Structures are given as C-alpha cells and as structure tokens.
Amino acid sequence: MADVLQGLPASPGLAAGRAVILDAPTSAAADVPLEERPATALLATRALWAAADELEALARTLSDADAEILEAGALMARDPELQAAVERAVLEHGRPAVAAVLEATDATAAVLAALPDAVLAARADDVRSVGRRAARLVHGASAASGVEGGIAIAQDLGPADVAELQGWAQGIALAAGAPTAHAAIVARSLGLPMVTCAGPELLTIRPEVDLVLDGEAGQVLVAPQRERQAAARQATAARAAARRAAIEARSEPAVTTDGHHVTVLANVASAAEVGAALDAGAEGVGLVRTELLCLDAGRWPAEAEHRRALRPLLSPLAGRVATVRVLDFGGDKLPPFLAGDDDGSRGIALLLRHPAALEDQLAAILAEGAGCRLRILLPMVDDVSQLLAAGELLARARKRTGIETGSLGAMIETPAAVAGAAAIAAHSAFLSIGTNDLTASTLGIDRFAAGTAPADHPRVLAAIARTVAAAHDAALTVEVCGEAAGDPAMLPLLLGLGVDELSTGAARVGPARAQIRSLSLDDCRRAALAALEGAATPQRG
C-alpha cells in the first residue's frame, strides 16, 4: 500500500509522475566539516554562476522588458559581494551550500528592501528569486527544467516559479505554502494540480519515485498501486486533451444555441496566465491581480515598480480588454508595511487612507495600459463616496501622466454594496461581481474555510440578480470574476441572471466557452428563476 502524505488542497485535479525534488531540506542540516568546506563553498558559488547562466539563456527568449528583469537577476547572481557572503557562510560558519545561498540572498534582499531608492528596493524580490534558483541548482534541479511529466516537490514556491513549471510539471506538492497564496492562485489558473502544507516528510521523498497527487483531497501518494497511477494518468491526459481542444476552438465565438454572445475573459496574476488565457480564446482580461508586487515588501511600491510589474501582463493585451484591479489588501493579504497599521479596513477603504500610494498605482496603470481597452477596478466598494474619492485621484493621475484612457468600475462583494448598487452604478463605467467574497459575506461564512462556498444559494443569487439589474438600468456591463464564473453548475445560472461577462482562471477559459456553446439562454433563464426560488440547481456539466 502506498504511503499517503496529507496536506491541504490548493488546486484541483489528479496527476501522476515521478518525483522531481526542487528543494533540499536545510533546517536540520549539520555543519559542514572543516575539510569539506572549500569544496562546499565552491559548489555554492558555482550554483550562483549557473543561476546567472540560466537566467541569461531564458532572457534571450523573452521580450526586451522581461529580458531586462532577468538580466538584472543574472548580474546580481554574479555580484562579488554576494559571492563573498556565500563563501563566508560556508568557510567561517560551516553552513551547507543550500543554506549559505539562501541566507546570503535573503540578507542582501533585506538591505535592498530598506533602501529609499525605489528602483533598487524593487530588486529585493529578484534577489530572493535568484537565491531560490541557485539553491535548487545546488542539488541539480530548477523550476525551469525537470522531468517531462514529473511532479515538482519543493518547500515553497512563488507565483513566478509556478508559472515556469507549466512547461514540464504535471502537478506540484509543497511542504509549506498555503491554499490561499498567490502561487496556488496561479496553479489553479494554469490547471496544475497542487497540494500545500504536506510537511517536511515530503522533502525526504527519493527523486524519481512514482507519485500520485490528488489536488482535491490534498494528498500525495508515494509509490501508489498501478491502478491509482493509471487513473491519475487518464485524468492528466484528459486535462491535456481539454487544453488542446480549447486552443483549437479559440476562434469559435462563445455564443449560446439561441444566438446570445457571452464575453469570456480571464483572471491573471502573471504573464504566463495571460498567454495561456489568450491561447484558449479569452477576449481579454477581466481581473489583473496586482498584490504580487508587494506582499513581502517593506513599504508601498512606487510608480516605477508598479509599471515594471504591470508591463509583462498588459503588453500582450494591446487592443483587448484589460481590467486592472488596484491593490486589494486586508484580510489574508496584509503586507509587512501595513502590519502595524491595520484598522480592519480592506480594499478601496484601506487604499483611500493612503491616497499618494493609490495615485502612484493609478498613474502606472494608465501608463502601461494605454494601448489596451483599459478598465480600472476598485475592490470591496461599499459606498459611492469611495468611488467618488478614487475618481478624484484618477483625475489627478490622468493630469500627471497626460493619459485620458481608462474607465473606472466597482467590485460588488458585500451586502452593503448590493444595497447601494444603483447609486454605485450611477458613478461607474462597469460593475464586477466578486462571488467569492459576496458569497461569504452574504451567508456569514469564512471564505477560506474548507469546502466550497455555495454560490448557488438563493440569497447569493438574489444579490447577483439585484446587482445585474442595477448595472443594466444604468446601461452598464456587468461581469463576474469570482470562482463561480468557471463553475459548470453556476455558469448557466449566471447567464440566466443576465451577467454579460465571465472572467475565470486561464485553465477554465476553454471549458467555459465550450459550455456556453452548448447552452440555450432561455433554458438558463428558467434554471436561474427556479434557483432563485430555492429549487434544485442544474446538474454539474
């Protein structure tokens, strides 16, 4: 019988493959004996050089903007002071190669993050990324290259690392991490099964051992029976076939059997997700998450940092819809620089307490989104006064940049926003319904509790219907950008309630478009009416 490591489900799906270990355990590693320290120091510094070579090779395949970021990382990896810090950690303190690399890069990153120069401070995350890459190379692995069809094993990964895995990995298992982290969001968007919080025992798995990863149960099966492997491989093949079918059908419009067109957009947080969504036929982006830039930062990002983060996401969207949500902090997403300044507010309420920081981001969004059909989205709007205050800051950002494009919209995510939807719609260019938070706040449940929130509850559907009515009365488009937009059971109900646009994870774009082509709008309306009345919802397709 297979050993079962129990973690937390982070991205659904079954995957089978051989273990590819990206991280070696470091916390319990013994000091390196004196006679082995010179060789260990050489191993560690060579890993930094190898990371630099890898980054430069990858940079040659990218656009100028992306290449510049990677080339800067390569320069950091070759920095003599960083190399010397790694050598000292080994030679003087006996630290193992992986620990020496990670500790030296973390120390350098901390110094950079504290600098008043915004451009230099923005390099802190790049240094940490270089350290993770070099640490993996110490023991012969990197996120960019692995065994085709393998299962990636690591202590933790960032969202960019996850995006890089999609070229070869069938699934991801993390000893740490969290189901609500942005790495998990990227995995779900790309359709990569993921398990987090599987514990330190995960890192003791031997390379190349057969695994089955169950992203819904949160389990990693070590050396499973052939029947389990076969079932998981079939699921993997089905996912791959669905991706190919979505790409092949991307030119087919998302139109119901009775001729109703539905705009299908994507939720993204990385350039890889943008590419995957466009390949699957997305007409644009309905939600760009911008929090990745500074979840670990020591201060508010400057305009230049926002622009650098937005550029690779927005440049492929020239001429298409690009909906950029301003920073959505609060709740589970609170960066270090707000840790002592938390009054319980979230989203736009929190940002309006820091108007200069919000204006900087708005200016960056205008500058980088000028070539797109740009929409700017305000999270957690509760009252029309918040929309008006943000509008004044947007006017200042337009004057500052000389760019007049971009429309302002509000996210409806709370009962208060639903109650005030008509007033909010009167001062908005569009409305977006965040069903994850709306479901939790309407039903009084924990958004991050185990299980799925019942977005098809009649009270939630009534809130969606009221919001759609307010938007349509004001001649506005209304989108849904929560998990419900990609749920096969919810999609007919949303269409029946009159939702104009669906914005879902990149991996769900193709299936959502295919499902729309199989539906009748009249049938969807009847199903929505029955569900509003508390009747049974349609079977999941």
C-alpha positions in Angstrom: 0.0 0.0 0.0 1.2 3.5 -0.8 2.4 5.9 1.8 0.0 8.9 2.0 1.2 12.4 2.9 -1.8 14.5 3.9 -1.6 18.2 3.1 -4.1 20.9 2.1 -5.9 21.0 -1.3 -4.7 24.1 -3.3 -5.5 23.4 -6.9 -7.8 20.5 -8.0 -7.0 17.6 -10.3 -5.2 14.3 -10.3 -1.7 13.9 -11.6 0.8 11.0 -11.8 4.5 11.2 -12.4 7.9 10.8 -10.9 9.2 13.0 -8.1 11.4 15.9 -9.1 12.9 17.4 -6.0 13.3 21.2 -6.3 14.3 21.9 -2.7 16.6 20.0 -0.3 15.8 20.1 3.4 18.1 22.6 5.2 16.8 23.2 8.7 18.3 20.0 10.1 21.5 20.0 8.1 24.6 19.6 10.2 27.5 22.0 10.0 30.0 21.2 7.2 33.2 19.6 8.5 36.3 21.8 8.1 38.0 19.6 5.5 34.8 19.7 3.3 34.2 23.5 3.5 36.3 24.6 0.5 34.5 22.1 -1.8 31.1 23.1 -0.4 31.9 26.8 -0.9 32.8 26.1 -4.5 29.6 24.2 -5.0 27.5 27.1 -3.6 29.2 29.8 -5.6 29.1 27.7 -8.8 25.4 27.4 -8.3 25.1 31.2 -8.3 27.0 31.3 -11.6 24.8 28.6 -13.0 21.7 30.5 -12.0 23.1 33.5 -13.8 23.7 31.5 -17.0 20.2 30.0 -16.8 18.6 33.5 -16.4 20.6 34.9 -19.3 19.6 32.0 -21.5 15.9 32.5 -20.6 16.2 36.3 -21.1 17.2 35.6 -24.8 13.8 34.1 -25.4 11.7 37.0 -24.0 10.7 40.5 -24.9 13.0 43.4 -24.0 11.1 44.3 -20.9 11.0 40.8 -19.5 14.6 40.2 -20.6 15.8 43.3 -18.7 14.4 41.9 -15.4 16.1 38.5 -15.9 19.4 40.0 -17.0 19.4 42.2 -13.8 18.9 39.0 -11.8 21.9 37.4 -13.6 24.0 40.4 -12.6 23.0 40.0 -9.0 23.9 36.3 -9.0 27.4 37.3 -10.2 27.8 40.1 -7.7 31.2 39.7 -6.0 29.8 40.8 -2.6 27.1 38.2 -2.8 29.6 35.5 -3.8 31.8 36.5 -0.9 28.9 36.4 1.5 28.1 32.8 0.4 31.8 31.8 0.8 32.0 33.2 4.3 28.8 31.4 5.4 30.4 28.1 4.4 34.1 28.7 5.2 33.7 30.6 8.5 30.3 29.3 9.8 30.2 25.8 8.3 26.8 26.4 6.6 25.7 23.8 4.0 25.6 25.0 0.4 21.9 25.5 0.1 21.6 27.3 3.5 24.5 29.5 2.6 23.0 30.6 -0.7 19.5 31.3 0.8 20.8 33.1 3.9 23.2 35.3 1.8 20.5 36.2 -0.7 17.9 36.9 2.0 20.3 39.2 3.8 21.0 41.1 0.6 17.3 41.3 -0.2 16.6 42.8 3.2 19.2 45.5 2.7 17.8 46.4 -0.7 14.2 46.5 0.5 15.1 49.1 3.1 16.7 51.5 0.6 15.0 54.8 -0.2 15.8 54.4 -3.9 12.6 52.7 -5.3 14.4 51.1 -8.3 17.0 49.4 -6.1 14.5 48.5 -3.4 12.4 46.8 -6.1 15.2 44.4 -6.7 14.8 42.7 -3.3 12.3 40.1 -4.6 14.6 39.5 -7.6 17.5 38.6 -5.3 15.3 36.2 -3.3 14.3 34.6 -6.6 17.9 34.2 -7.6 18.7 32.6 -4.3 15.9 30.0 -4.7 17.0 29.2 -8.2 20.7 28.8 -7.1 19.7 26.7 -4.1 17.8 24.3 -6.4 20.8 24.1 -8.7 23.0 23.1 -5.8 21.3 19.7 -6.0 20.7 19.7 -9.7 17.2 21.0 -10.2 15.4 24.2 -11.2 11.9 25.2 -11.7 12.5 25.8 -15.4 13.7 22.3 -16.2 12.6 19.0 -14.9 11.5 15.5 -16.0 8.7 15.8 -18.5 5.5 14.7 -16.8 7.1 14.9 -13.3 5.6 16.0 -10.0 7.5 19.0 -8.7 8.4 18.8 -4.9 9.5 21.9 -3.0 9.4 23.6 0.4 7.6 26.5 -1.1 7.3 28.3 -4.4 6.4 31.8 -5.6 3.9 32.6 -8.3 6.6 33.1 -10.9 8.1 29.7 -10.1 4.8 28.1 -10.6 4.3 29.7 -13.9 7.7 28.5 -15.0 6.8 24.9 -14.1 4.0 24.6 -16.6 6.4 23.6 -19.4 7.0 20.2 -17.8 5.3 19.5 -14.4 2.0 17.6 -14.2 1.5 18.7 -10.6 3.1 20.4 -7.6 3.5 19.4 -3.9 4.8 21.8 -1.3 5.9 21.1 2.2 4.8 24.5 3.2 2.8 27.1 1.3 -0.9 27.8 1.7 -4.1 27.2 -0.4 -4.8 30.9 -0.4 -1.3 32.0 -1.5 -0.8 33.6 -4.9 1.3 30.6 -6.0 -1.9 28.5 -5.5 -4.0 31.0 -7.5 -1.5 30.8 -10.4 -1.6 27.0 -10.2 -5.4 26.9 -10.3 -5.4 29.4 -13.2 -3.0 27.2 -15.2 -4.8 24.0 -14.3 -1.9 22.5 -12.4 -3.0 20.3 -9.5 -1.3 21.4 -6.3 -1.1 20.2 -2.7 0.3 22.5 0.0 1.3 22.1 3.7 2.3 18.4 3.2 5.0 18.7 5.9 8.8 18.2 6.0 8.4 14.5 5.2 7.6 15.5 1.7 11.2 16.6 1.1 12.5 13.2 2.1 10.9 11.5 -0.9 13.5 10.0 -3.2 13.9 11.5 -6.6 12.2 9.5 -9.5 9.9 7.6 -7.1 6.4 7.2 -8.6 3.8 9.6 -7.1 0.1 10.3 -7.5 -1.0 13.8 -6.4 -4.7 14.5 -5.6 -5.3 18.2 -5.6 -8.8 17.9 -4.3 -8.1 15.6 -1.4 -4.8 17.4 -0.6 -2.9 14.1 -0.7 0.4 12.9 -2.1 0.6 9.1 -2.6 4.1 7.7 -2.6 4.7 4.5 -4.7 1.0 4.0 -5.4 -0.6 0.9 -6.9 -0.7 0.7 -10.7 -4.5 1.2 -10.7 -4.2 4.6 -9.0 -1.4 5.6 -11.3 -3.4 4.6 -14.3 -6.5 6.6 -13.2 -4.3 9.7 -12.5 -2.6 9.4 -15.9 -6.0 9.2 -17.5 -7.1 12.4 -15.7 -3.8 14.1 -16.8 -4.4 13.0 -20.4 -8.0 14.4 -20.2 -6.7 17.8 -19.0 -4.2 17.9 -21.8 -6.8 17.0 -24.4 -9.1 19.7 -23.0 -6.3 22.3 -23.3 -5.7 21.2 -26.9 -9.4 21.3 -27.7 -9.7 24.8 -26.2 -6.8 26.1 -28.4 -8.2 24.5 -31.5 -11.6 26.1 -30.7 -10.4 29.5 -29.7 -11.6 31.1 -33.0 -15.2 29.9 -32.3 -17.3 32.5 -30.6 -18.8 31.9 -27.2 -22.4 32.1 -28.4 -25.4 30.1 -27.0 -27.5 27.9 -29.2 -30.1 30.7 -29.5 -27.5 33.3 -30.6 -26.6 35.1 -27.3 -22.9 36.1 -27.2 -21.1 36.0 -23.8 -17.7 37.6 -23.3 -15.2 35.3 -21.7 -12.3 36.9 -20.0 -9.5 35.7 -17.7 -8.3 36.3 -14.1 -4.5 36.6 -14.2 -1.6 37.4 -11.9 1.3 36.6 -14.3 2.4 36.8 -17.9 2.2 33.0 -18.2 -1.5 33.2 -17.3 -2.2 35.9 -19.9 -0.6 33.7 -22.6 -2.5 30.6 -21.5 -5.8 32.5 -21.5 -5.3 34.1 -24.9 -4.3 30.7 -26.3 -7.6 29.3 -25.0 -9.7 32.1 -26.7 -10.1 34.7 -23.9 -11.2 38.0 -25.3 -9.1 39.9 -22.8 -8.6 40.0 -19.0 -11.4 40.6 -16.5 -9.1 40.8 -13.5 -5.4 41.6 -13.1 -4.4 40.9 -9.5 -1.7 43.4 -8.6 -0.9 42.4 -5.0 2.0 40.1 -6.0 4.4 43.1 -6.2 4.4 43.9 -2.6 3.0 41.1 -0.4 6.6 40.8 1.1 7.6 44.5 0.7 8.6 46.8 3.5 6.9 49.9 2.0 4.4 51.0 -0.6 5.6 50.5 -4.1 6.4 53.5 -6.2 5.0 54.2 -9.7 8.1 52.8 -11.4 7.7 49.5 -9.5 4.1 49.2 -10.4 4.9 49.9 -14.1 7.6 47.2 -14.1 5.2 44.6 -12.7 2.3 45.5 -15.0 4.3 45.7 -18.3 4.6 42.0 -19.0 0.9 41.4 -18.2 -0.5 44.3 -20.2 1.7 44.4 -23.2 0.2 41.2 -24.8 -3.3 42.8 -24.3 -2.9 45.7 -26.8 -6.3 46.4 -28.3 -8.1 44.0 -25.9 -10.0 44.4 -22.6 -7.6 44.7 -19.7 -9.2 45.1 -16.3 -6.7 46.0 -13.6 -7.7 45.8 -10.0 -5.9 48.2 -7.7 -4.2 46.7 -4.7 -6.6 44.6 -2.6 -5.1 44.5 0.9 -6.7 43.4 4.1 -7.9 40.1 5.5 -5.4 37.4 4.5 -3.4 39.8 2.3 -1.6 42.2 4.5 2.0 43.1 3.6 4.6 43.8 6.3 4.4 47.6 5.9 0.8 47.5 7.0 1.2 45.1 9.8 1.2 47.8 12.4 -1.4 50.0 10.6 -4.3 47.6 10.4 -7.7 49.1 11.4 -9.6 46.2 9.9 -10.4 48.0 6.6 -9.9 46.3 3.3 -9.7 47.1 -0.4 -10.5 50.6 -1.5 -11.3 51.7 2.1 -7.8 50.9 3.1 -6.2 52.4 0.0 -8.1 55.7 0.4 -6.3 56.1 3.8 -3.1 56.2 1.7 -4.0 58.4 -1.3 -0.5 59.1 -2.5 0.2 55.4 -2.8 -3.1 54.8 -4.7 -2.4 57.7 -7.1 1.1 56.2 -7.8 -0.6 52.9 -8.8 -3.3 54.7 -10.9 -0.6 56.6 -12.8 1.3 53.4 -13.5 -1.9 51.6 -14.7 -2.7 54.5 -17.1 0.8 54.5 -18.5 1.2 50.7 -19.0 -2.4 50.2 -20.1 -2.6 53.0 -22.6 -2.7 50.6 -25.6 -5.4 48.4 -24.1 -9.2 48.8 -23.7 -8.3 49.7 -20.1 -10.7 49.3 -17.2 -9.6 50.1 -13.6 -11.3 48.1 -10.9 -11.8 49.2 -7.3 -12.1 46.3 -4.8 -14.5 46.0 -1.9 -16.5 49.1 -2.7 -19.2 49.6 0.0 -20.3 53.2 -0.7 -20.5 55.6 -3.6 -18.3 58.1 -1.7 -15.4 55.7 -2.1 -15.9 55.6 -5.8 -16.0 59.4 -6.0 -12.8 59.8 -3.9 -11.0 57.3 -6.1 -12.3 59.1 -9.2 -10.6 62.3 -7.9 -7.3 60.5 -7.5 -7.7 59.1 -11.0 -8.3 62.6 -12.4 -5.0 63.7 -10.7 -3.2 60.6 -12.2 -4.5 61.5 -15.6 -3.3 65.1 -15.3 0.1 63.8 -14.1 0.5 61.3 -17.0 -1.4 63.2 -19.7 -3.3 59.9 -20.5 -7.1 60.1 -20.6 -7.9 56.5 -21.4 -9.2 54.1 -18.8 -12.7 53.7 -17.2 -13.4 53.2 -13.5 -15.5 50.4 -12.2 -16.5 48.9 -8.8 -16.4 45.4 -7.4 -19.6 44.3 -5.7 -18.6 42.0 -2.9 -20.6 42.8 0.2 -24.3 43.1 1.1 -23.8 46.9 1.6 -22.5 47.2 -2.0 -25.5 45.2 -3.3 -27.9 47.5 -1.3 -26.2 50.6 -2.8 -25.6 49.1 -6.3 -27.9 51.6 -8.1 -26.0 54.6 -6.6 -22.7 52.9 -7.3 -23.7 52.1 -10.9 -24.6 55.7 -11.4 -21.0 56.7 -10.9 -19.3 53.7 -12.5 -18.4 52.7 -16.1 -18.9 49.0 -15.3 -19.6 46.6 -12.4 -17.8 43.5 -11.4 -19.2 40.9 -9.0 -16.6 39.1 -6.8 -18.6 36.0 -6.0 -16.0 34.5 -3.5 -16.4 37.4 -1.1 -20.0 38.1 -1.9 -21.0 34.5 -1.1 -19.0 34.5 2.2 -20.3 37.9 3.3 -23.9 37.2 2.3 -24.1 33.9 4.1 -21.8 34.8 7.0 -19.2 32.1 6.4 -15.4 32.0 6.3 -14.3 32.5 2.8 -11.2 30.3 3.5 -12.9 27.5 5.4 -12.6 24.0 4.0 -15.1 23.1 1.3 -16.8 25.2 -1.3 -18.9 28.2 -0.7 -22.4 27.7 -2.0 -22.6 30.5 -4.6 -25.8 28.9 -5.9 -27.6 29.7 -2.6 -30.8 31.6 -3.4 -29.7 34.6 -1.2 -26.4 34.8 -3.2 -28.2 34.5 -6.5 -30.7 37.2 -5.4 -27.7 39.5 -4.6 -26.3 38.8 -8.1 -29.6 39.5 -9.7 -30.1 42.8 -7.9 -26.6 43.9 -9.0 -27.2 42.9 -12.6 -30.5 44.9 -12.6 -28.7 48.0 -11.2 -26.0 47.7 -13.8 -28.4 47.2 -16.7 -30.7 50.1 -15.5 -27.6 52.3 -15.8 -26.7 50.8 -19.2 -23.6 49.2 -17.8 -21.8 45.9 -18.5 -21.6 43.6 -15.5 -19.0 40.8 -15.1 -18.5 38.0 -12.6 -14.8 37.4 -11.8 -15.0 35.0 -8.8 -14.7 31.2 -8.8 -18.3 30.9 -9.8 -17.6 32.2 -13.3 -15.7 29.0 -14.1 -18.1 26.6 -12.2 -20.0 24.4 -14.7 -23.0 24.4 -12.4 -23.0 28.2 -11.8 -22.3 29.3 -15.4 -25.9 28.6 -16.7 -27.3 30.4 -13.6 -25.1 33.5 -14.2 -26.2 33.6 -17.8 -29.8 33.3 -16.8 -29.4 36.1 -14.4 -28.2 38.4 -17.1 -24.4 38.5 -16.5 -22.7 39.9 -19.6 -19.1 38.8 -19.0 -17.4 35.9 -17.2 -13.9 36.1 -16.0 -12.3 32.9 -14.9 -8.9 31.2 -14.4 -6.9 30.6 -17.6 -7.5 26.9 -17.4 -11.3 27.3 -17.3 -11.5 29.7 -20.3 -11.7 27.0 -22.9 -14.2 24.8 -21.0 -16.4 27.8 -20.2 -16.5 28.9 -23.8 -17.4 25.3 -24.9 -20.1 25.1 -22.3 -21.7 28.4 -23.4 -21.9 27.0 -27.0 -23.9 24.1 -25.6 -26.5 26.2 -23.7 -29.8 27.8 -24.6 -30.2 31.3 -22.9 -33.9 30.6 -22.5 -33.1 27.4 -20.6 -30.6 29.3 -18.5 -33.2 31.9 -17.6 -35.7 29.2 -16.5 -32.9 27.5 -14.4 -32.0 30.8 -12.8 -35.6 31.6 -11.9 -36.0 28.1 -10.3 -32.8 28.5 -8.3 -33.8 31.9 -7.1 -36.9 30.4 -5.7 -34.8 27.8 -3.9 -35.4 24.9 -6.3 -32.7 22.4 -7.2 -29.9 23.8 -9.3 -28.9 22.2 -12.7 -26.6 19.2 -12.6 -23.0 19.9 -13.0 -21.8 19.6 -16.6 
